[in-house]
């Protein structure tokens, strides 16, 4: 905790709760587009239009902020996953396909510029920051569990035949999709995403 | 070109050719472990133990350096790909499997810390730097062509049945493998790489 900053005269004694959200909003966007290491606290507070003391009122350090940004993204993304997968009336493989197609639409909307915050941070930080690595692993593992449950349901309905276990297949799905998002940033088009969706459904999930 | 730096007194008039290699060696390693944006020219020249003027003797700018680092990695990696794929006596699918297993061994050697320079730079820079995006796309496309040729050969021998074209399958392979490398950095173990290799061979390439 930077006490000097917390007690600086311009710091509001009780900043509004939305200041924290605003810092996380603006900071996450900066981190997603230019990287964590390349995003300074000064840039975050300037973009958020709040005094620097506000940052240290809410976050002990930049790492603390980064981990909070991951948690917040995870919470938001969980609602997205709920919306996509908690739909008992939609056949499980249709839910999965729509989820991937929504991801592809999001990439088009972002002009292939940002990709996945968790993937981006994993690429940048997992090798050198154990605290980030562990948090990111938790988030990814949650997604894998969600995919695995969907694949299990498809298996129970007889829509697919599982050769290995659903967990391994879900890991393959996560890796393949993260890689396709990365490749799409580089090709600047949807071809890698479409290739992944097509082959995943026709080859990986085809009946034995 | 920074002329002031080139004409600075400490700059050797004709630095040895290996100085350029040394700058690229050291700089590529720094970039791969901590990111392009986070690696300053000062850090590169300090780590290389050369005066700053030497940097500007060889490179017009940091971007120029970054693109040269990509080209150099590509050239080195091309020899690795040649060694793996130009082996007419080894069945093509065995070449592919050994290539992926060598990549897995490299990740273990690097303690899951670095991953693929091209993938890392793609994740960090493709969204905002068109010059990098285009160069990285060229490199990835070269790899895809190499994979596609190997898959075509396997198809011609009757080892696999191609459902779509080999190009699409090779794109799927590249995306999946890049994603598995990223995921392995985050899990800090080989499970995602092994899951990718297993399912790619048993599911994606299995005969129709």
Boltz contact constraints between the chains, C-beta under 6 A:
constraints:
  - contact:
      token1: [A, 35]
      token2: [B, 35]
      max_distance: 6.0
  - contact:
      token1: [A, 35]
      token2: [B, 37]
      max_distance: 6.0
  - contact:
      token1: [A, 35]
      token2: [B, 124]
      max_distance: 6.0
  - contact:
      token1: [A, 37]
      token2: [B, 35]
      max_distance: 6.0
  - contact:
      token1: [A, 37]
      token2: [B, 38]
      max_distance: 6.0
  - contact:
      token1: [A, 38]
      token2: [B, 37]
      max_distance: 6.0
  - contact:
      token1: [A, 38]
      token2: [B, 38]
      max_distance: 6.0
  - contact:
      token1: [A, 113]
      token2: [B, 127]
      max_distance: 6.0
  - contact:
      token1: [A, 114]
      token2: [B, 127]
      max_distance: 6.0
  - contact:
      token1: [A, 120]
      token2: [B, 123]
      max_distance: 6.0
  - contact:
      token1: [A, 122]
      token2: [B, 182]
      max_distance: 6.0
  - contact:
      token1: [A, 122]
      token2: [B, 186]
      max_distance: 6.0
  - contact:
      token1: [A, 123]
      token2: [B, 120]
      max_distance: 6.0
  - contact:
      token1: [A, 123]
      token2: [B, 123]
      max_distance: 6.0
  - contact:
      token1: [A, 123]
      token2: [B, 182]
      max_distance: 6.0
  - contact:
      token1: [A, 124]
      token2: [B, 35]
      max_distance: 6.0
  - contact:
      token1: [A, 126]
      token2: [B, 185]
      max_distance: 6.0
  - contact:
      token1: [A, 126]
      token2: [B, 186]
      max_distance: 6.0
  - contact:
      token1: [A, 127]
      token2: [B, 113]
      max_distance: 6.0
  - contact:
      token1: [A, 127]
      token2: [B, 114]
      max_distance: 6.0
  - contact:
      token1: [A, 127]
      token2: [B, 185]
      max_distance: 6.0
  - contact:
      token1: [A, 133]
      token2: [B, 186]
      max_distance: 6.0
  - contact:
      token1: [A, 136]
      token2: [B, 186]
      max_distance: 6.0
  - contact:
      token1: [A, 137]
      token2: [B, 186]
      max_distance: 6.0
  - contact:
      token1: [A, 137]
      token2: [B, 187]
      max_distance: 6.0
  - contact:
      token1: [A, 140]
      token2: [B, 186]
      max_distance: 6.0
  - contact:
      token1: [A, 168]
      token2: [B, 195]
      max_distance: 6.0
  - contact:
      token1: [A, 171]
      token2: [B, 192]
      max_distance: 6.0
  - contact:
      token1: [A, 171]
      token2: [B, 195]
      max_distance: 6.0
  - contact:
      token1: [A, 172]
      token2: [B, 195]
      max_distance: 6.0
  - contact:
      token1: [A, 172]
      token2: [B, 199]
      max_distance: 6.0
  - contact:
      token1: [A, 175]
      token2: [B, 179]
      max_distance: 6.0
  - contact:
      token1: [A, 175]
      token2: [B, 180]
      max_distance: 6.0
  - contact:
      token1: [A, 175]
      token2: [B, 183]
      max_distance: 6.0
  - contact:
      token1: [A, 175]
      token2: [B, 192]
      max_distance: 6.0
  - contact:
      token1: [A, 175]
      token2: [B, 196]
      max_distance: 6.0
  - contact:
      token1: [A, 176]
      token2: [B, 176]
      max_distance: 6.0
  - contact:
      token1: [A, 176]
      token2: [B, 179]
      max_distance: 6.0
  - contact:
      token1: [A, 178]
      token2: [B, 179]
      max_distance: 6.0
  - contact:
      token1: [A, 178]
      token2: [B, 182]
      max_distance: 6.0
  - contact:
      token1: [A, 179]
      token2: [B, 175]
      max_distance: 6.0
  - contact:
      token1: [A, 179]
      token2: [B, 176]
      max_distance: 6.0
  - contact:
      token1: [A, 179]
      token2: [B, 178]
      max_distance: 6.0
  - contact:
      token1: [A, 179]
      token2: [B, 179]
      max_distance: 6.0
  - contact:
      token1: [A, 180]
      token2: [B, 175]
      max_distance: 6.0
  - contact:
      token1: [A, 182]
      token2: [B, 122]
      max_distance: 6.0
  - contact:
      token1: [A, 182]
      token2: [B, 123]
      max_distance: 6.0
  - contact:
      token1: [A, 182]
      token2: [B, 178]
      max_distance: 6.0
  - contact:
      token1: [A, 183]
      token2: [B, 175]
      max_distance: 6.0
  - contact:
      token1: [A, 185]
      token2: [B, 126]
      max_distance: 6.0
  - contact:
      token1: [A, 185]
      token2: [B, 127]
      max_distance: 6.0
  - contact:
      token1: [A, 186]
      token2: [B, 122]
      max_distance: 6.0
  - contact:
      token1: [A, 186]
      token2: [B, 126]
      max_distance: 6.0
  - contact:
      token1: [A, 186]
      token2: [B, 133]
      max_distance: 6.0
  - contact:
      token1: [A, 186]
      token2: [B, 136]
      max_distance: 6.0
  - contact:
      token1: [A, 186]
      token2: [B, 137]
      max_distance: 6.0
  - contact:
      token1: [A, 186]
      token2: [B, 140]
      max_distance: 6.0
  - contact:
      token1: [A, 187]
      token2: [B, 137]
      max_distance: 6.0
  - contact:
      token1: [A, 192]
      token2: [B, 171]
      max_distance: 6.0
  - contact:
      token1: [A, 192]
      token2: [B, 175]
      max_distance: 6.0
  - contact:
      token1: [A, 195]
      token2: [B, 168]
      max_distance: 6.0
  - contact:
      token1: [A, 195]
      token2: [B, 171]
      max_distance: 6.0
  - contact:
      token1: [A, 195]
      token2: [B, 172]
      max_distance: 6.0
  - contact:
      token1: [A, 196]
      token2: [B, 175]
      max_distance: 6.0
  - contact:
      token1: [A, 199]
      token2: [B, 172]
      max_distance: 6.0
  - contact:
      token1: [A, 203]
      token2: [B, 204]
      max_distance: 6.0
  - contact:
      token1: [A, 204]
      token2: [B, 203]
      max_distance: 6.0
  - contact:
      token1: [A, 204]
      token2: [B, 204]
      max_distance: 6.0
